[in-house]
Amino acid sequence: MSGERRRNGRSLYECANARVLGGRILCRCGHTLHAKSEDGGIDAALLARGKPLVYRACRGCPDFEEMGPPLPPHERGWSKEEVEKDDSLA
């Protein structure tokens, strides 16, 4: 188990139930990831920036489906080239 996971708990990078829909990350099982959001989800921009995505709701979740080991920080988020290309379309 990685040092990051041991310190921080379960990550959405590891859960097969995490889904990106309409610019939001939501739980396929309907669990609330962030209580202060209207839909219970979080902004997908956090994923794009490679943030840890470790939430209290996931710690003891009975529906947590592990996809594999967490991604190392250098493999998270979008590359700068992809972000620049995406920004040029706006």
Residue pairs with C-beta under 8 A, 6 or more apart in sequence:
2 69
2 70
4 11
4 52
4 70
4 73
5 11
5 14
5 70
8 52
8 54
9 54
9 56
9 58
9 59
10 54
10 58
10 59
10 61
10 64
11 52
11 53
11 54
11 58
11 70
12 18
12 25
12 33
12 47
12 53
12 54
12 55
12 58
13 53
13 70
13 71
13 76
14 66
14 67
14 68
14 69
14 70
15 58
15 61
15 64
15 65
15 66
15 67
16 65
16 66
16 67
17 27
17 28
17 29
17 31
17 63
17 64
17 65
18 25
18 26
18 27
18 28
18 53
19 25
19 26
19 27
19 28
20 26
20 44
20 47
21 41
23 43
23 44
23 45
24 39
24 41
24 42
24 43
24 44
25 33
25 41
25 42
25 43
25 44
25 46
25 47
25 53
26 33
26 39
26 40
26 41
27 33
27 40
27 41
27 57
27 63
29 63
30 40
31 40
31 57
31 58
31 61
31 63
32 40
32 57
33 40
33 41
33 42
33 55
33 57
33 58
34 40
34 41
34 42
34 55
42 53
42 55
46 53
47 53
47 76
47 77
48 77
48 78
48 83
49 77
50 73
50 76
50 77
51 76
51 77
58 64
78 86
